[in-house]
Amino acid sequence: MIRLNCFFQAKEGLYTKALEAAVALVAKSQKHPGCIAYDAFESATRPDVFTIIETWADQAALDAHSATPEFIQYVGIMQECGELSVEAFEKK
């Protein structure tokens, strides 16, 4: 099982656009094979930050997800709107 914590910080004025892309990505990703959990969470203390937390059955499922057109599209939008950083944890 693989858990990813994806932290996003928006550039000024681009938070809403990035969050809309994240929510669209979550809706699609929850249906991908091997997805155990996938959701976005807004910060209670910082108006420019949200986090996507995702859990995948295995590396093959994560790789397939990362290659989908929606992943490429929505992550591209988020990257244009701010900075993404990812922490990965694997449980064997």
C-alpha positions in Angstrom: 0.0 0.0 0.0 1.3 3.5 -0.9 0.2 6.7 0.8 0.9 10.1 -0.8 0.6 13.4 1.0 0.5 16.2 -1.7 0.9 19.7 -0.3 -0.1 22.6 -2.5 0.5 26.3 -2.0 -1.1 28.7 -4.4 0.3 31.8 -6.1 -1.6 34.9 -5.2 -5.1 34.9 -6.8 -4.9 31.4 -8.1 -6.1 29.3 -5.2 -9.7 28.8 -6.4 -8.5 27.7 -9.9 -6.1 25.2 -8.3 -8.7 23.9 -5.8 -11.2 23.4 -8.6 -8.6 21.3 -10.5 -7.9 19.3 -7.4 -11.6 18.6 -6.7 -12.0 17.4 -10.3 -9.0 15.2 -10.0 -10.2 13.7 -6.8 -13.6 12.8 -8.4 -11.9 11.0 -11.3 -9.2 9.4 -9.2 -11.5 7.8 -6.7 -12.8 5.6 -9.6 -9.3 4.4 -10.7 -8.5 0.8 -10.1 -6.4 0.3 -7.0 -7.5 3.6 -5.4 -8.1 2.9 -1.7 -8.7 6.6 -0.7 -8.3 10.0 -2.4 -9.4 13.3 -1.1 -8.5 17.0 -0.8 -8.4 19.0 2.4 -8.3 22.8 2.8 -6.1 24.3 5.5 -7.9 25.8 8.5 -5.1 28.3 9.1 -3.7 29.2 5.7 -6.0 30.5 2.9 -3.5 29.6 0.2 -2.9 25.9 1.1 -4.6 22.6 0.5 -3.5 19.0 0.7 -4.4 15.9 -1.3 -4.1 12.6 0.5 -4.2 9.5 -1.5 -3.8 5.8 -0.8 -3.0 3.2 -3.5 -3.0 -0.6 -3.4 0.4 -0.8 -5.1 2.9 0.9 -7.3 1.3 -0.4 -10.5 -2.0 1.2 -9.6 -0.3 4.5 -8.7 1.7 4.4 -12.0 -1.5 3.8 -14.0 -3.2 6.7 -12.3 -0.3 9.0 -12.9 -0.4 8.2 -16.6 -4.1 9.1 -17.1 -5.1 12.1 -19.2 -7.0 13.7 -16.2 -4.0 13.4 -13.9 -1.8 15.1 -16.5 -4.4 17.8 -17.1 -5.3 18.7 -13.6 -1.8 18.4 -12.1 -0.6 20.6 -14.9 -3.2 23.2 -13.9 -2.2 23.0 -10.2 1.5 23.4 -11.1 0.7 26.5 -13.1 -1.2 27.9 -10.1 1.4 27.2 -7.4 3.8 24.8 -5.9 3.2 21.1 -5.2 5.3 18.9 -3.0 4.8 15.2 -2.4 5.7 12.9 0.5 5.4 9.2 -0.2 5.1 6.3 2.3 4.9 2.6 1.5 3.6 -0.1 3.7 4.6 -3.6 2.7 
